[in-house]
Amino acid sequence: MAAAEETADAPPGAARGPHRTLHNRVLAELGPSIAAGEYAPGHAFTLDGLERRFQVSRTVVREAVRVLESMRLVVSRPRTGVTVRPVAAWNVFDPQLIRWRLAGAGRPAQLRSLTELRAAVEPPAAAAAARRASPAARERLLALGELMTASGHAGDLDTFLGHDIEFHAILLRESGNEMFAGLSGLVAEVLTGRTAYHLMPEHPRAEALRLHALVASAVHSGLPGVAEAAMREIVAEVGVQIERIAPGEPGPFDRRPG
């Protein structure tokens, strides 16, 4: 087993393909299960039990557990094993944990939490960007507003998503507040999740496109009040859509057959 999992002559710290694959397999099953609440806080795993369950070495199990510990999903102690921690202790800003929660039955609750956070942060960030953004950033926002309108009208959601992520990242970064800027990855996850889980129409709403263009124009012209109000409308519209999602149901814009 060990020979299949690790390359004996690999230098220290070198990536091991099969070893990493096994580690990812353990993590890909155990992490989402914990994130989805399938194991209640206080549930304890043993390293021996995880080895047998996944048919992997102790090294692979320990590496997977270390990742889960870094997210604060579990705590590992010699006598008690690997114990699931309460949700209140989790690092809920971890991008991987957000992906797992978005992929599970708790998707509506996760999207609601993320959208409420966006509502608290992005409007004041847009206002701050209108006051502090660099000339280059102001020009890029204007261009992105036009690009989003074009890709939205064309129904090119993948291109639209890339522009949307960049748009919001620039606003957060150009706010001049490093705490706001640190949330750009989180916003990218929720924007990606909305597309991946069919929560976006094939052609983004005309009002949403107009509001993004208005934010860009307000930032470009140095109008913080207008930028903040328009961004607040953007996030409020997203919140309305999130409230319509039923747990366990496909997104309202799922275009798969059947």
Secondary structure, 3 states (H helix, E strand, C coil): CHHHHCCCCCCCCCCCHHHHHHHHHHHHHHHHHHHCCCCCCCCEECHHHHHHHHCCCHHHHHHHHHHHHHCCCEEEECCCEEEECCHHHCCCCCHHHHHHHHHCCCHHHHHHHHHHHHHHHHHHHHHHHHHHCCHHHHHHHHHHHHHHHHHHHHCCHHHHHHHHHHHHHHHHHHCCCHHHHCCHHHHHHHHHHHHHCCCCCCCCCHHHHHHHHHHHHHHHHCCHHHHHHHHHHHHHHHHHHHCCCCCCCCCCCCCCCC
